Amino acid sequence: MGKPAGYWVNKIRTSFKGGSSSSKSLDEGSASGSRKNGSKNQKTEEGNKKGEAESGRKVMVVVDTTSQSKNALQWALTQCVQDEDNITLLHVTKTPVGQDETQGQRNSRAHEQVHPLKNFCQLKKPNVKTEIVVVETAEEKGKTIVAEAKKQGAGVLVLGQRKRTSKWRVIWKWRAKGGIGGGVVEYCIHNSECMAIAVRKKSNNGGYLITTKRHKDFWLLA
């Protein structure tokens, strides 16, 4: 028997925020018989301890100068980041060929480009620590993002996503069947050790389309 849409909305929101409302729902649904109550209370206690242990997550947002990146960051600040979390703004650049600039100079310029987004985070979430991480790489961007998320101990990885074309949908189905293909966002979703969330703004006031490993284009009115 299928679950109502509201059930999935609440479940997905809870998973993004790392809250404990999901354990409450499970407790309410499993309250049957006095012999189960003791076990249930014990599980609730364990769930609360787990929730405390999971507080202070590191939410990593992949940023650049595109509108998709800014939309993803805005979504993360309103729907994902909590006061006890930390934000890492990850900016990945390709190692240029045949330039006179040093890596230090390029790194400094990249920090300047991302710094307005850090200011935006501090404005929206003044109690949350925000840091900028710039990585220059000659490797594929997707692999670098996944590796850096693991290195930084990210609990959630958020990426902006462009509107999908019919060709992209074919690639998605191909990957789902075990093929190799897709872009940076798709690679991160399928290979990140933490939860990877692709975010696309639907319209000016139409909410967001969310894609994870388990949910594709899930609409959240935010």
Residue, then its C-alpha position, 0 to 999 in steps of 0.5 A: m500500500g503506497k504512502p501519501a505524498g506528505y509522508w515522503v515530504n516529511k521523511i525527506r525533509t527530516s533526512f536533509k536536516g538530520g533531525s529526530s522526527s523520523s524516530k518519533s514517527l517510527d515509535e508512533g507506528s510501532a506502539s503495539g503491546s506492553r511487551k514492545n513498549g520497553s523495547k521501544n523506549q530503549k530504541t527511542e533512547e538510543g535514537n536520541k543518543k544517535g541524534e546527539a552524536e550526529s549533531g554538528r554535521k558538516v554540510m558541504v556545498v559545491v559553489d561557483t559563479t553560476s546561478q545554479s550554485k547560488n540556488a543550491l546554497q540558498w536551499a541548503l541554508t533554508q532547508c538543510v543547515q541547522d544552527e549546530d552544523n558547519i558549512t563548507l563552501l567547496h570551489v573546484t578549479k581545473t589546473p590551467v595549462g600554459q599560464d604564468e600565474t602561480q597556484g597561490q595567486r589562482n587560489s587567492r583569486a578563487h577565494e575572492q570569487v567565493h567570498p560573497l557566498k560566505n558573507f551570504c551564509q553568515l548573513k542568513k546563518p550568523n551562528v553557523k561556522t562557514e569556511i571556504v575550501v578551494v581545490e585545484t585539480a587536473e583530474e575529473k571534477g566529480k572525482t575531486i568533489v567526492a574525494e574532498a567530501k570524504k576528506q573533509g568528513a562531510g555529512v551532506l553534499v549539496l550541488g546545484q543542477r541545471k535543467r535536464t535535457s532528454k539526452w540527460r534522462v537517457i544517461w540517467k537510466w543508463r547509469a541506473k542499469g549499471g552503465i558508465g556516463g553522466g556528468v559531475v552531479e550524477y557522478c557525485i550522487h552515485n559515488s559519494e559516501c555521504m548523502a549527495i543532493a542535487v538541487r534545481k530551482k523550479s521557477n521564481n516561486g515554484g520550489y525546488l526539484i531535489t535529486t538523490k540516489r533514491h529520489k529523482d526530481f522530488w518537488l519541494l515547495a520551499 
